[in-house]
């Protein structure tokens, strides 16, 4: 496989060679002498990681062909390969090939992970859709995977951005005639399962391919827009020290072309009065939408306590959309446009694709106090 390094029965590769935001992949298990149908994702120099292993089969063999690592059993094969277009920084495919109808319609893998939280992305409610949110079919029923405690960027240090490590997209099954059906993905503390509809397996032409996809991304999987209020959206962050200097705010925005003047804001959250902010700084910059992506806004804001970071609702501008994931316990909300003293909580647990870059003005404590729902 291109640029993979083989050592014993394990292949490894550095997908993103940035010391501040490194992504590495390992196929097989480096702790075992024989090949295992396993892969492992490591982010931020292995500060967090995730591995999954399919059920082994006696007599199965490993081969490399057509740019894939294939674990071939008699009835089931596991194929692993890169998927460059899966997400912001590429992705990875871990797929089952069913040569005949399996005994069970539930495909199982064991998993292990370090420093991560997993957030299920349900179908949007009618109210959310009416408010302008949109969730692709492969995001409905998927999992957004985040660092348990860290996010934002430290000048000269690790680049966590939103704290998102990767996204496990909703899998589908496709048979030899091209008939396709969505499958159910479920993750517990020690297992990842994919449930293929029984009726589909009964009628399918074999072989059938089932394809969980892992995307390396810091960007939320859900688009939002449609509310023309121009309110500022954002999240509350716990200050990692007693005093930080925010130099930049980054917001992920999408638009087909042109330029727009976009407004963002950072504000100290008043710890004595829930829902209010006090000191704030507002920055408006003209954004070039030659390409969609992270748009940076320059700041010189000294945050003394918990702080709110936000941008103007992108739907206020023609053709602009933002991004978020559904993240339990996220402090999300908005400010009425033109105001900076009334933080209104939405109560729908959004982690917006927005983060700050800062330097610590006092002693630095790397443990952010973000609340997270443990898997």
ZAMARGU-4260 file (C-alpha; in steps of 0.2 Angstrom, whole numbers, plus 5000, padded with zeros to 4 digits):
<rodrens>
0) 5000/5000/5000 | 5006/5017/4996 | 5017/5025/5009 | 5013/5012/5022 | 5028/5004/5032
5) 5028/4985/5035 | 5035/4979/5051 | 5032/4960/5055 | 5013/4958/5051 | 5008/4976/5054
10) 5007/4991/5042 | 5008/5009/5048 | 5007/5026/5041 | 5007/5044/5046 | 4992/5052/5037
15) 4996/5069/5043 | 5014/5073/5048 | 5011/5089/5058 | 5018/5088/5076 | 5004/5099/5082
20) 4990/5088/5074 | 4997/5072/5069 | 4986/5058/5063 | 4993/5040/5062 | 4985/5023/5056
25) 4990/5005/5060 | 4984/4990/5051 | 4986/4974/5061 | 4992/4973/5079 | 5010/4978/5082
30) 5009/4968/5099 | 5005/4952/5090 | 5017/4941/5079 | 5003/4936/5067 | 4991/4947/5057
35) 4975/4953/5065 | 4960/4960/5056 | 4962/4976/5065 | 4965/4994/5063 | 4970/5009/5074
40) 4968/5028/5073 | 4980/5038/5083 | 4978/5057/5085 | 4988/5071/5092 | 5004/5060/5094
45) 4994/5046/5101 | 4986/5057/5115 | 4970/5049/5110 | 4967/5033/5100 | 4954/5020/5094
50) 4956/5002/5087 | 4943/4989/5081 | 4946/4971/5077 | 4934/4960/5067 | 4931/4942/5073
55) 4945/4930/5067 | 4942/4915/5057 | 4953/4899/5058 | 4963/4897/5041 | 4960/4915/5036
60) 4975/4923/5026 | 4981/4941/5023 | 4985/4947/5006 | 4988/4964/4998 | 4980/4967/4982
65) 4972/4982/4972 | 4978/4994/4985 | 4969/4985/4999 | 4974/4974/5014 | 4962/4959/5013
70) 4959/4947/5027 | 4951/4932/5018 | 4941/4919/5026 | 4930/4906/5018 | 4913/4915/5020
75) 4918/4933/5026 | 4932/4944/5021 | 4938/4960/5029 | 4945/4973/5017 | 4955/4989/5023
80) 4960/5004/5013 | 4962/5023/5013 | 4948/5034/5007 | 4955/5051/5003 | 4939/5059/5000
85) 4930/5053/5016 | 4933/5069/5026 | 4943/5085/5028 | 4959/5076/5031 | 4954/5060/5022
90) 4948/5044/5029 | 4948/5025/5030 | 4937/5011/5025 | 4935/4995/5035 | 4923/4984/5026
95) 4916/4966/5027 | 4913/4956/5011 | 4900/4943/5014 | 4902/4929/5001 | 4886/4921/5006
100) 4872/4925/5018 | 4879/4926/5036 | 4872/4916/5051 | 4868/4933/5059 | 4864/4950/5052
105) 4874/4958/5066 | 4892/4961/5061 | 4903/4963/5077 | 4920/4970/5081 | 4929/4973/5097
110) 4935/4990/5101 | 4947/4999/5112 | 4950/5018/5114 | 4959/5030/5125 | 4954/5048/5129
115) 4938/5049/5118 | 4920/5052/5119 | 4907/5045/5106 | 4892/5055/5101 | 4877/5048/5092
120) 4870/5059/5078 | 4851/5055/5077 | 4839/5061/5064 | 4835/5079/5065 | 4818/5085/5073
125) 4805/5094/5062 | 4809/5109/5073 | 4828/5108/5069 | 4825/5106/5050 | 4813/5121/5051
130) 4827/5131/5059 | 4838/5127/5044 | 4848/5112/5050 | 4853/5099/5037 | 4860/5082/5041
135) 4866/5070/5026 | 4860/5052/5026 | 4877/5045/5030 | 4878/5057/5046 | 4861/5051/5052
140) 4864/5037/5063 | 4883/5040/5064 | 4895/5045/5078 | 4905/5060/5080 | 4921/5056/5091
145) 4929/5070/5102 | 4943/5072/5114 | 4936/5070/5131 | 4943/5086/5138 | 4953/5096/5126
150) 4949/5108/5112 | 4955/5125/5105 | 4973/5129/5099 | 4987/5134/5110 | 5000/5145/5102
155) 5016/5135/5099 | 5007/5119/5106 | 4994/5106/5101 | 4981/5111/5088 | 4965/5103/5095
160) 4953/5114/5085 | 4935/5109/5090 | 4942/5093/5099 | 4935/5082/5086 | 4946/5067/5082
165) 4936/5059/5068 | 4919/5054/5062 | 4912/5036/5060 | 4899/5038/5046 | 4883/5027/5045
170) 4887/5011/5035 | 4878/5004/5020 | 4877/4987/5012 | 4877/4985/4993 | 4875/4968/4984
175) 4882/4962/4968 | 4868/4970/4958 | 4871/4987/4966 | 4856/4986/4977 | 4860/4997/4992
180) 4853/4998/5010 | 4857/5008/5025 | 4863/4999/5041 | 4862/5002/5059 | 4878/5007/5068
185) 4880/5005/5087 | 4895/5008/5098 | 4897/5003/5117 | 4912/5003/5128 | 4920/4988/5120
190) 4910/4984/5104 | 4906/4991/5087 | 4892/4982/5078 | 4884/4985/5061 | 4866/4978/5059
195) 4861/4974/5041 | 4842/4972/5037 | 4838/4954/5037 | 4826/4956/5022 | 4840/4963/5012
200) 4851/4949/5016 | 4838/4936/5011 | 4835/4944/4994 | 4853/4950/4990 | 4865/4944/4976
205) 4881/4939/4984 | 4895/4945/4988 | 4888/4959/4998 | 4899/4973/5004 | 4896/4982/5021
210) 4907/4998/5023 | 4909/5007/5039 | 4919/5023/5034 | 4930/5033/5046 | 4933/5051/5042
215) 4948/5061/5049 | 4940/5078/5052 | 4938/5092/5065 | 4922/5099/5056 | 4904/5095/5062
220) 4894/5084/5051 | 4878/5094/5051 | 4875/5110/5041 | 4864/5124/5047 | 4857/5140/5040
225) 4840/5146/5035 | 4837/5158/5051 | 4838/5175/5044 | 4839/5183/5061 | 4858/5186/5061
230) 4859/5181/5079 | 4877/5175/5084 | 4879/5157/5088 | 4892/5149/5098 | 4898/5138/5113
235) 4904/5142/5131 | 4921/5136/5136 | 4929/5134/5153 | 4945/5145/5154 | 4960/5133/5155
240) 4969/5145/5166 | 4965/5161/5176 | 4969/5172/5161 | 4972/5169/5143 | 4975/5180/5128
245) 4964/5175/5113 | 4973/5180/5096 | 4962/5171/5084 | 4944/5164/5081 | 4941/5151/5068
250) 4924/5147/5061 | 4921/5133/5048 | 4910/5141/5034 | 4904/5135/5017 | 4899/5146/5002
255) 4900/5142/4983 | 4909/5159/4979 | 4911/5177/4982 | 4915/5187/4998 | 4905/5192/5013
260) 4908/5203/5028 | 4906/5190/5043 | 4905/5196/5061 | 4912/5185/5076 | 4913/5189/5094
265) 4922/5183/5110 | 4915/5187/5127 | 4918/5183/5145 | 4903/5174/5153 | 4897/5181/5169
270) 4899/5167/5181 | 4887/5175/5194 | 4872/5177/5182 | 4868/5162/5171 | 4864/5167/5153
275) 4874/5184/5153 | 4890/5190/5147 | 4900/5205/5151 | 4916/5211/5142 | 4917/5206/5124
280) 4926/5210/5108 | 4917/5210/5091 | 4927/5208/5074 | 4920/5210/5057 | 4931/5204/5042
285) 4928/5201/5024 | 4929/5183/5020 | 4935/5176/5003 | 4924/5160/4998 | 4935/5155/4984
290) 4936/5139/4994 | 4925/5133/5009 | 4934/5130/5025 | 4941/5137/5042 | 4940/5156/5041
295) 4951/5165/5054 | 4947/5181/5063 | 4960/5191/5072 | 4958/5196/5090 | 4967/5204/5105
300) 4955/5198/5119 | 4960/5194/5137 | 4948/5181/5144 | 4948/5182/5163 | 4934/5168/5166
305) 4924/5156/5156 | 4921/5163/5139 | 4909/5162/5124 | 4915/5161/5106 | 4903/5164/5092
310) 4900/5170/5075 | 4885/5178/5066 | 4872/5165/5060 | 4878/5161/5043 | 4861/5160/5036
315) 4860/5179/5038 | 4871/5180/5023 | 4866/5173/5006 | 4872/5155/5003 | 4883/5154/5018
320) 4881/5139/5030 | 4890/5133/5046 | 4893/5116/5054 | 4890/5107/5070 | 4889/5090/5079
325) 4876/5085/5092 | 4886/5083/5107 | 4878/5079/5124 | 4881/5092/5138 | 4888/5105/5125
330) 4884/5123/5131 | 4877/5130/5115 | 4867/5145/5112 | 4866/5162/5104 | 4866/5181/5107
335) 4853/5192/5098 | 4862/5201/5084 | 4869/5218/5091 | 4869/5213/5109 | 4882/5205/5120
340) 4874/5203/5137 | 4860/5190/5135 | 4867/5172/5131 | 4852/5162/5127 | 4855/5143/5129
345) 4847/5133/5114 | 4847/5117/5124 | 4850/5106/5109 | 4868/5101/5113 | 4877/5108/5098
350) 4896/5108/5097 | 4899/5121/5083 | 4913/5121/5072 | 4922/5136/5080 | 4937/5137/5091
355) 4949/5150/5098 | 4968/5151/5097 | 4976/5158/5113 | 4991/5160/5124 | 4991/5157/5142
360) 4994/5173/5152 | 4996/5164/5168 | 5001/5146/5173 | 4994/5134/5160 | 4983/5119/5165
365) 4981/5108/5150 | 4965/5099/5158 | 4950/5109/5151 | 4935/5108/5162 | 4923/5104/5148
370) 4909/5092/5153 | 4907/5076/5142 | 4895/5062/5142 | 4905/5046/5145 | 4902/5031/5133
</rodrens>
